[in-house]
Amino acid sequence: MTLGITVGASTVLLILFALVFVSKPDSSIQSLPYEFISSNPLSSDGNSDEVMNRWLADYSRSVIPKPCHSHNDYWRPYPLFSALVAGCTGVEADIWLSDDGTDLLVGHDRGALSANKTLTTMYLDPLMKILDAENPESRWANHTPYDQPRGAFKTDPNATLVLLIDVKSDPRDTWPLLVKQLEPLRRKQFLTRYEHIQVGPGLETKQSRWPAAVTVVGTGNLDRPTFYDYENRSYPDFYAYHDTFIDAPLEVLPVENTFWRYEGNDPDYRGAITSSSRMWDVDETYMTSTSFKQAIGSVRTGFSGAQLARLRQQIKTARLSGLRTRYWDIPDWPIGYREYIWQVLVEEGVDLLNVDDLEGATRRGWVEGYIKDVIWMAVVSTYVFGCGFAMLVMWRRYLRRRWMQRIADANNAELVGHMGAA
């Protein structure tokens, strides 16, 4: 009996070893080595000039822009440049008004703020240097209002970089200062802008949003009255010209932006074929975002039909509205779970993938098989539980048999003793 239990336990452990260490789930298999900034740093000593020179001379010629957004970008080893080297076309900076009200500081909370970490030094000045290098005076000095400057990526000079500004302090004082600090970029027409251009007496161009190298989008504490500049604190006339845009709430977009199309077949119908009602318009809104956890929920066992329908409705409404979509607050662990969500979002048409792990996102070796992994884990868990339960039952039977055998032996011994005494 003991030999049988030993053999059975050894067999169980051997199969379990094979399942765990030999038959790895797809998402745990490492992708091919990837040439990235972690193994090929921009600077040996953190020198900002060296970082800039390496980007201009090396990376900008080979990096292909990708639809990823560098969340909390200021935490990177090289703010802005880590994202650019990864190919991300979106970066995020949290801004606070300094105590004296004269500058904008970058940091996740007030305890992380420093006088030498400003929006200008970390983002606006480096962007200005990059774009000046891509648009030298010899070519750009005589630009017209219709011209589009070259962007940061040589491989795709028309790609815009979204600079998402998360306003943390009071927007009524913070936002006008931001608009003011954008003046050097504005002067050279490096900012995506809304503008009706006069082409003749009483004539204007039909186009109102003009793409450029950098698109500034406000979010966080930025409220609609402050953004729309009702008090003219940011622009002389917001509705004639502005070069900042606002982030719309994606979770309510299907309610606040509605689209209708006549589906009937009445030959006498003379009404409108299509109509729409938009609270968030492309003239003022560039992108629309929401928390994945709140808008979609947990998808550990895969997207349900209702969750996919909700996701598709939000993306469809954003596309009809002309807005770019972004989901933040995406689970980052387990890695296979995170990458499964990334894959579904990309396949469904999300425009900017909000990421903390730049290497993981831009490697694009994720994909294969989170659902298979879930099934694999369920099978292993069921097997382990079943084996454990079976071993427990067998062990109890073994103990019961030994106990019964001892009782029988004791009874036999007592019987033999009585017979001897007789």
C-alpha positions in Angstrom: 0.0 0.0 0.0 2.8 2.4 1.0 4.6 1.6 -2.3 1.4 2.4 -4.3 1.0 5.8 -2.6 4.6 6.6 -3.2 4.3 5.7 -6.9 1.1 7.6 -7.3 2.5 10.8 -5.6 5.6 10.6 -7.7 3.5 10.4 -10.9 1.4 13.4 -9.8 4.5 15.5 -9.1 6.1 14.5 -12.4 3.0 15.5 -14.4 2.7 18.7 -12.4 6.4 19.5 -13.2 5.8 19.0 -16.9 2.7 21.2 -16.9 4.4 24.1 -15.0 8.0 24.0 -16.2 7.8 22.3 -19.6 4.4 23.3 -21.1 4.6 27.0 -20.6 1.6 29.2 -21.5 2.0 31.3 -24.6 2.1 34.6 -22.8 5.1 33.5 -20.6 7.3 32.8 -23.7 9.8 35.6 -24.2 9.8 37.4 -27.5 12.9 37.8 -29.6 15.5 40.2 -28.2 14.5 43.8 -28.9 16.9 46.6 -29.5 15.6 49.2 -27.1 16.6 52.1 -24.9 17.1 49.9 -21.8 20.0 48.2 -23.5 21.1 51.1 -25.7 20.7 54.2 -23.5 20.6 57.7 -25.1 23.2 59.0 -22.8 26.0 57.5 -20.7 25.8 60.2 -18.0 22.3 61.7 -18.4 23.6 64.7 -20.4 20.6 66.4 -22.0 22.6 67.7 -25.0 23.9 64.2 -25.7 20.3 62.9 -25.5 19.1 65.5 -28.0 22.0 64.9 -30.4 21.5 61.1 -30.3 17.8 61.5 -31.1 18.4 63.9 -34.0 21.4 62.0 -35.5 20.3 58.4 -34.9 16.9 57.5 -33.6 14.8 60.0 -35.4 15.9 58.5 -38.7 14.8 54.9 -37.9 12.1 55.0 -35.3 8.6 54.3 -36.8 5.8 56.1 -34.9 3.3 53.9 -33.2 -0.2 54.5 -31.7 1.0 54.4 -28.1 0.7 57.0 -25.3 3.4 57.4 -22.7 1.5 57.6 -19.4 3.1 59.7 -16.7 6.0 60.3 -19.1 7.9 62.5 -16.6 8.8 59.3 -14.6 10.9 57.9 -17.6 14.7 57.8 -17.5 14.6 60.4 -20.3 11.2 62.3 -20.2 9.9 62.9 -23.8 12.8 61.1 -25.4 12.1 57.6 -23.9 8.6 57.9 -25.5 10.0 59.1 -28.8 12.6 56.4 -29.1 9.8 53.8 -28.4 7.9 55.5 -31.3 5.0 56.7 -29.1 2.9 59.5 -30.6 1.5 60.6 -27.3 3.1 61.8 -24.0 1.5 62.9 -20.8 2.6 65.6 -18.3 0.9 66.5 -15.1 1.2 70.2 -14.4 0.9 72.4 -11.3 1.0 76.2 -11.0 4.1 77.2 -9.0 3.5 78.9 -5.7 4.4 82.3 -7.1 2.1 81.7 -10.1 4.8 82.3 -12.6 5.7 78.8 -13.9 4.3 75.4 -14.5 5.9 72.5 -12.6 5.7 68.8 -13.7 5.0 66.1 -11.2 2.5 63.5 -10.1 1.7 65.2 -6.8 2.9 68.3 -4.9 5.5 66.4 -3.0 7.3 65.5 -6.3 7.5 69.1 -7.6 10.8 70.8 -8.2 11.7 74.2 -9.5 14.0 72.7 -12.1 11.3 70.3 -13.4 9.1 72.6 -15.4 6.9 72.0 -18.5 9.2 74.3 -20.5 12.5 72.6 -19.6 11.2 69.1 -19.8 8.9 69.3 -22.9 8.4 72.6 -24.6 12.1 73.6 -25.1 13.2 70.1 -26.3 10.3 70.0 -28.7 11.2 73.4 -30.0 14.8 72.2 -30.6 13.7 69.1 -32.4 11.2 70.9 -34.6 13.7 73.7 -35.4 16.1 71.0 -36.6 13.4 69.3 -38.7 12.3 72.7 -40.1 15.4 74.8 -40.6 15.0 78.5 -41.4 16.3 78.0 -44.9 13.1 76.0 -45.6 10.6 77.2 -43.1 11.2 81.0 -42.8 8.7 81.8 -45.5 6.0 79.3 -44.5 2.4 80.2 -45.3 -0.7 79.5 -43.1 -1.5 76.5 -45.4 1.9 74.8 -44.8 2.3 71.9 -42.4 5.7 71.6 -40.6 7.7 68.4 -40.4 7.2 66.5 -37.2 9.6 64.8 -34.8 9.8 61.5 -36.8 11.8 61.5 -40.0 10.2 58.2 -41.0 6.7 59.9 -40.9 7.1 63.7 -40.9 3.4 64.3 -41.0 2.8 62.4 -37.7 1.7 64.6 -34.9 2.8 64.2 -31.3 0.0 64.5 -28.8 1.1 66.4 -25.7 -1.5 65.6 -23.2 -1.6 68.1 -20.3 -3.2 66.8 -17.1 -4.1 69.9 -15.2 -3.7 69.3 -11.4 -4.0 72.8 -10.0 -6.7 75.4 -10.4 -7.3 75.5 -14.2 -8.5 79.2 -14.1 -4.9 80.3 -13.4 -3.0 77.3 -14.8 -4.5 77.0 -18.3 -3.9 80.7 -19.4 -0.3 80.4 -18.4 0.1 77.2 -20.4 -1.3 78.9 -23.5 1.2 81.7 -22.9 4.1 79.3 -22.6 3.2 77.8 -26.0 4.0 81.1 -27.8 7.4 80.0 -29.3 5.8 76.9 -30.8 2.8 79.0 -31.9 4.9 81.6 -33.6 6.5 79.0 -35.9 3.2 77.3 -36.6 4.3 74.0 -34.9 1.0 73.6 -33.1 -2.2 72.0 -34.5 -4.7 74.8 -34.5 -8.3 75.8 -35.2 -8.4 78.8 -37.5 -10.6 80.1 -40.4 -8.1 81.7 -42.8 -9.3 84.7 -44.9 -8.5 84.0 -48.6 -10.2 87.1 -49.9 -12.7 89.8 -49.1 -15.5 88.0 -47.3 -14.1 84.6 -48.2 -12.7 82.0 -45.8 -11.2 78.5 -46.2 -13.6 75.6 -45.4 -10.9 73.8 -43.4 -10.9 74.9 -39.8 -8.5 72.5 -38.0 -4.9 72.6 -39.3 -2.7 69.7 -38.4 0.9 70.3 -37.2 3.8 68.7 -35.5 2.5 69.0 -31.9 -1.1 68.7 -30.7 -1.8 70.0 -27.2 -4.7 68.5 -25.4 -6.0 69.4 -21.9 -7.5 67.0 -19.4 -7.7 66.5 -15.6 -9.1 69.5 -13.8 -9.5 71.4 -17.0 -13.2 72.4 -17.1 -15.2 73.5 -20.2 -15.7 77.2 -19.2 -12.0 77.6 -18.6 -11.1 75.8 -21.9 -13.6 77.7 -24.0 -12.1 80.9 -22.6 -15.3 82.7 -21.9 -13.4 85.5 -20.1 -10.7 85.8 -22.9 -7.9 85.0 -20.5 -6.1 82.7 -22.9 -6.9 83.9 -26.4 -8.0 87.2 -27.9 -10.9 85.3 -29.6 -11.1 81.6 -28.9 -13.7 81.0 -31.6 -11.5 82.6 -34.2 -8.2 80.9 -33.3 -7.0 78.4 -30.7 -4.2 75.9 -30.7 -5.2 73.8 -27.7 -7.9 71.1 -27.5 -9.8 69.3 -24.8 -10.2 65.6 -23.9 -13.8 64.4 -23.9 -15.2 61.7 -21.5 -15.4 58.6 -23.6 -17.7 56.7 -21.2 -20.6 59.2 -21.9 -19.7 60.1 -25.5 -22.4 57.8 -27.0 -25.0 59.7 -24.9 -23.6 63.2 -25.6 -22.7 62.7 -29.2 -25.6 61.0 -31.1 -25.9 60.0 -34.7 -29.0 59.0 -36.6 -29.6 57.5 -40.0 -32.9 56.9 -41.7 -33.3 53.2 -42.2 -36.8 53.1 -43.7 -37.9 52.4 -47.3 -40.8 54.8 -47.7 -40.5 56.3 -51.3 -42.4 59.4 -50.1 -40.0 60.2 -47.3 -38.6 63.7 -47.7 -36.9 64.1 -44.3 -33.2 64.1 -43.4 -31.3 60.9 -44.2 -28.7 61.5 -41.5 -28.5 63.8 -38.5 -26.3 64.3 -35.5 -26.1 66.1 -32.2 -22.7 66.8 -30.8 -21.6 68.2 -27.5 -18.0 67.4 -28.3 -17.0 68.8 -31.7 -13.7 68.3 -33.6 -13.1 72.1 -33.6 -12.5 72.1 -29.9 -12.0 68.4 -29.0 -9.1 66.2 -30.2 -9.4 63.0 -28.3 -11.7 61.2 -25.9 -10.6 59.1 -22.9 -12.0 57.0 -20.1 -10.9 54.5 -17.4 -10.9 51.0 -18.8 -11.8 49.5 -15.4 -14.8 51.7 -14.9 -16.1 51.8 -18.5 -15.5 48.1 -19.4 -14.7 46.3 -16.2 -12.8 43.1 -15.5 -12.2 40.8 -18.5 -10.1 38.1 -16.8 -12.1 35.4 -18.5 -12.3 37.2 -21.8 -14.5 40.1 -23.0 -18.2 39.3 -22.7 -20.6 40.0 -25.5 -21.9 43.0 -23.5 -18.4 44.4 -22.9 -17.4 44.1 -26.5 -20.6 45.8 -27.6 -20.0 48.7 -25.2 -16.4 49.0 -26.3 -17.4 49.0 -30.0 -20.1 51.6 -29.4 -17.7 53.9 -27.7 -15.1 53.6 -30.4 -17.7 53.9 -33.2 -19.1 57.1 -31.7 -15.6 58.6 -31.3 -14.9 57.7 -34.9 -18.1 59.3 -36.2 -17.2 62.3 -34.1 -13.8 62.6 -35.6 -12.1 62.0 -32.2 -9.2 59.8 -31.2 -9.8 57.2 -28.5 -7.7 56.3 -25.4 -8.4 54.0 -22.5 -6.4 54.5 -19.3 -6.3 52.5 -16.0 -5.6 49.3 -17.9 -4.6 46.4 -15.6 -0.8 45.9 -15.7 -0.6 42.4 -14.1 -0.5 39.6 -14.9 1.4 40.6 -18.1 -0.5 38.1 -20.2 -3.8 39.6 -19.1 -2.5 43.2 -19.8 -1.3 42.2 -23.3 -4.6 40.4 -24.0 -6.4 43.7 -23.3 -3.9 45.6 -25.4 -4.4 43.3 -28.4 -8.2 43.5 -28.2 -8.1 47.3 -28.0 -5.8 47.5 -31.0 -7.9 45.1 -33.0 -11.1 47.1 -32.2 -9.5 50.3 -33.4 -8.4 52.3 -30.3 -6.2 55.1 -31.5 -3.8 55.6 -28.6 -2.7 52.7 -26.4 -2.2 54.1 -22.9 1.0 52.4 -21.5 3.4 52.5 -18.6 5.7 49.7 -20.0 7.0 51.2 -23.2 9.2 48.2 -24.1 6.3 45.7 -23.6 3.9 47.8 -25.7 6.2 48.6 -28.6 7.7 45.1 -28.8 4.3 43.9 -30.1 5.2 40.3 -29.4 2.1 40.1 -27.1 -1.0 38.8 -28.5 -1.0 35.1 -28.7 -3.1 33.4 -26.4 -4.3 34.9 -23.2 -7.6 32.9 -23.4 -5.6 29.7 -24.1 -3.5 30.6 -21.0 -6.7 31.0 -18.9 -7.8 27.5 -20.1 -4.3 26.2 -19.4 -4.4 27.6 -15.9 -7.9 26.3 -15.3 -6.8 22.8 -16.4 -3.7 22.8 -14.2 -5.6 24.2 -11.2 -8.3 21.5 -11.7 -5.7 18.8 -12.1 -3.8 19.9 -9.0 -7.0 20.2 -6.9 -8.2 16.8 -8.2 -4.8 15.1 -7.5 -4.7 16.7 -4.0 -8.2 15.6 -3.2 -7.5 12.1 -4.5 -4.3 11.8 -2.4 -6.2 13.0 0.6 -8.9 10.4 0.1 -6.3 7.7 -0.5 -4.4 8.8 2.6 -7.5 8.7 4.8 -8.3 5.2 3.5 -4.8 4.1 4.2 -5.0 5.4 7.8 -8.4 3.9 8.2 -7.1 0.5 7.1 -4.1 0.7 9.4 -6.4 1.7 12.3 -8.8 -1.2 11.5 -5.8 -3.5 11.2 -4.5 -2.4 14.6 -7.9 -3.0 16.2 -8.1 -6.4 14.6 -4.6 -7.3 15.8 -5.4 -6.1 19.3 -8.6 -8.2 19.3 -6.7 -11.2 18.1 -4.0 -10.7 20.7 -6.7 -10.4 23.4 -8.4 -13.6 22.1 -5.1 -15.5 22.1 -4.5 -14.4 25.6 -7.8 -15.6 26.8 -7.3 -18.9 25.1 -3.9 -19.3 26.8 -5.3 -18.5 30.2 -8.0 -21.1 29.7 
